[in-house]
Amino acid sequence: MGDMEQLELNRHRKQMLADLRQLVEKYRAIFDWDIPDVDQAAADHLILDAVQAALVEIEHELTQIKP
């Protein structure tokens, strides 16, 4: 990554973190609504694993060499 791209990413890092926190909170709320007496620690682990898997999938899509 070039210097300009790194500077731009650094400028948006706090907003990116806030956006991801909001996404995780969205799915935490869904678990709370759908599962009475949810095991929040287990749900958090599942949600974070799913977010990480989605990021890996997106990474593979974006870095795939296209003909």
C-alpha positions as CSV (number, residue, x, y, z in Angstrom):
1,M,0.0,0.0,0.0
2,G,1.3,3.4,-0.9
3,D,1.8,6.3,1.5
4,M,-1.3,8.1,0.3
5,E,-3.5,5.1,0.7
6,Q,-2.2,4.5,4.2
7,L,-2.8,8.1,5.2
8,E,-6.3,7.9,3.8
9,L,-7.0,4.7,5.7
10,N,-5.6,6.2,8.9
11,R,-8.0,9.1,8.5
12,H,-11.0,6.7,8.5
13,R,-9.8,4.2,11.0
14,K,-12.0,5.5,13.9
15,Q,-15.1,5.5,11.7
16,M,-14.4,2.0,10.4
17,L,-14.1,0.7,14.0
18,A,-17.4,2.5,14.9
19,D,-19.1,1.0,11.9
20,L,-18.0,-2.5,12.8
21,R,-19.1,-2.0,16.4
22,Q,-22.5,-0.9,15.2
23,L,-22.7,-4.0,12.9
24,V,-21.8,-6.4,15.8
25,E,-24.4,-4.6,18.1
26,K,-27.0,-5.1,15.4
27,Y,-26.5,-8.8,15.4
28,R,-26.2,-8.9,19.2
29,A,-29.7,-7.3,19.4
30,I,-31.1,-9.8,16.9
31,F,-29.8,-12.7,19.1
32,D,-31.4,-11.1,22.1
33,W,-34.8,-10.8,20.3
34,D,-34.8,-14.3,18.9
35,I,-33.4,-16.3,21.7
36,P,-34.8,-16.0,25.2
37,D,-32.1,-16.2,27.9
38,V,-29.4,-16.1,25.2
39,D,-25.8,-17.0,26.3
40,Q,-24.4,-13.7,25.4
41,A,-20.7,-14.8,25.5
42,A,-21.5,-17.7,23.1
43,A,-23.5,-15.5,20.9
44,D,-20.7,-12.8,20.8
45,H,-18.2,-15.5,19.8
46,L,-20.5,-16.8,17.0
47,I,-21.1,-13.2,15.7
48,L,-17.5,-12.3,15.7
49,D,-16.5,-15.5,14.0
50,A,-19.1,-14.8,11.3
51,V,-17.9,-11.3,10.8
52,Q,-14.3,-12.5,10.5
53,A,-15.4,-15.2,8.0
54,A,-17.3,-12.6,6.0
55,L,-14.2,-10.3,5.9
56,V,-12.0,-13.2,4.7
57,E,-14.6,-13.9,1.9
58,I,-14.7,-10.3,0.9
59,E,-10.9,-10.2,0.9
60,H,-10.7,-13.2,-1.4
61,E,-13.2,-11.6,-3.8
62,L,-11.4,-8.3,-3.9
63,T,-7.9,-9.8,-4.3
64,Q,-8.8,-12.4,-6.9
65,I,-7.0,-11.8,-10.2
66,K,-9.6,-11.1,-12.9
67,P,-8.9,-11.9,-16.6
